[in-house]
Structures are given as structure tokens and as C-alpha cells.
Amino acid sequence: MRITYASEATPGRLNEDYVVAGPEWVVLLDGATAAPGVDSGCVHGPAWLVRRLAGGLAARLAAEDGAPLQDLLADAIKAAGEAHADTCDLDNPDSPSATVAMLRRRGGVLDWLVLADSPVLLQTDGQVQVVCDDRVDKLPSYTVEAVRAARNSPGGFWVVQTRPEAAYEALTGEAPAERVRRAALLSDGAARLVQIFGRTDWAGLLDLLDDAGPRALIRRTREAEAGATIRRGKRHDDATAVLVRP
């Protein structure tokens, strides 16, 4: 696969997005910034978590044993938890968390995994398929207490955190690689050009990625952020865009 990506932190902050890739696979992780004043019970932050998970997933994907993506993610979550179980409270519901999007080619098949709001796009025969886990957008309340109760709970939403079983709540699927013209993985900070600001549609976003590159997509997103009225959430966010040609 040919993989091109760009990643940019929220202005003035540490980038909590992370991309890791090999010849036949790519993973995008997006760490969730903690709300102000929330005690995570952890001496580490989301940036540490996404890097730890990225290393674990890279090692497992590089083995090329064809294991299901959900199994690989569950193993990586377990290993990451073991790495800080002696220093941190893994039972704390506000422990650092992340989203994950994965795309892998196995022979003639492309398979994918999406957990939380980092979508995967696949263009096949002129159609753009959007794999988006939007459960976090359907919560009845977004107070700190409501989000805490809904996180990694039945009827709520699921993220990469400390529970390996969260991997089996991910959206997964596959498509014949020969039918996929191009694909993309996006952190929600890059997907907001469509989802929040409506500056283009998904097909237009793929065209922008393909014609001008991931850096141009992030630049367009920053321009939209600067001129928009934000009703909920952050004005700026870490933004990462990955373009894949299978």
C-alpha cells in the first residue's frame, strides 16, 4: 500500500494523535484530552497511551499472521495496561483513553477496524463508504458525570482504555482490495472539516487529500476553525489525515 499522512497538534499543545504504518497496514490513534480538573488516576497522559498502543499494534501487525484486528487490539490494550498497572489506578473510569482506526491488506482483501470517532473512508466504484462509530454523538448528556458513566458501558460508547474487551465493540469489515481506489483514516480533528464545519463532503475530502495532500486538508481545517462559532467541544483539535492507495 502507498501511505501518505500528516499530523498537527492543537496550537500550543502536545499532539495526542499518532500514526504507525507498515507495508500492508496503517493505524491511527487519537488520544482523548482529559477535561480540566478530572483526576485520571494515572501518572501518564493520552500521548503516552497512544504511543504505547502504537508500538504494541505495530509489533503484532508486523508478524503478519492474519489474526483478527480485534484480537490484535485486545492484546495491545492488555499489554499497555500491564505496563503501568504498578503505578496507576486502572479501575479509574477517567483513565487516559483513545480512539483507533486500522486498515490492513491481507492478500486480496482490505480489512478495517474503527473504535470511537476516528472514521475510515473507502472509495469503491465511485461510491464512498464511511465507517464511523458515532455512538459518542448520541449521548443524552455531555456533563463530566454523564460521559464517565457512558464510557465503555453497554448502551454508551467504547474507547481504547484499560479494558481489552473494548476491542470487540469496534466496527469491523472487509472489502476486495482491487475494488478500493483509495482510502483514508482520519482523527476527528480532521474529519470535522465535513462533520462540524460542512466545508465539503466525504468525496470532496478524499479529492482534497489526493490532489493537494494531507497537509492541505489540515490547513483547510484550521481556516474553518478560525472562522467558526463552536457550539460544543473545542475550537481546535489535533488533526491527522492518512491517505491510502491499496
C-alpha positions, 0 to 999 in steps of 0.5 A: 500500500502507498501511505501518505499522512500528516499530523498537527497538534492543537496550537500550543499543545502536545499532539495526542494523535499518532500514526504507525504504518507498515507495508500492508497496514496503517493505524491511527490513534487519537488520544482523548484530552482529559477535561480540566480538573478530572483526576485520571488516576494515572501518572501518564497522559493520552500521548503516552497511551497512544504511543504505547498502543502504537508500538504494541499494534505495530509489533503484532501487525508486523508478524503478519499472521492474519489474526483478527484486528480485534484480537490484535487490539485486545492484546495491545490494550492488555499489554499497555495496561500491564505496563503501568498497572504498578503505578496507576489506578486502572479501575479509574473510569477517567483513565487516559483513553483513545480512539483507533482506526486500522486498515490492513491488506491481507492478500486480496482483501482490505480489512478495517477496524474503527473504535470511537470517532476516528472514521475510515473512508473507502472509495469503491466504484465511485461510491464512498463508504464511511465507517464511523462509530458515532455512538459518542454523538448520541449521548443524552448528556455531555456533563463530566458525570454523564460521559464517565458513566457512558464510557465503555458501558453497554448502551454508551460508547467504547474507547481504547482504555484499560479494558481489552474487551473494548476491542470487540465493540469496534466496527469491523469489515472487509472489502476486495482490495482491487475494488478500493481506489483509495482510502483514508483514516482520519482523527476527528480533528480532521474529519470535522472539516465535513462533520462540524464545519460542512466545508465539503463532503466525504468525496470532496475530502478524499479529492482534497487529500489526493490532489493537494495532500494531507497537509492541505486538508489540515490547513483547510481545517484550521481556516474553518476553525478560525472562522467558526462559532463552536457550539460544543467541544473545542475550537481546535483539535489535533488533526491527522489525515492518512491517505491510502492507495491499496 
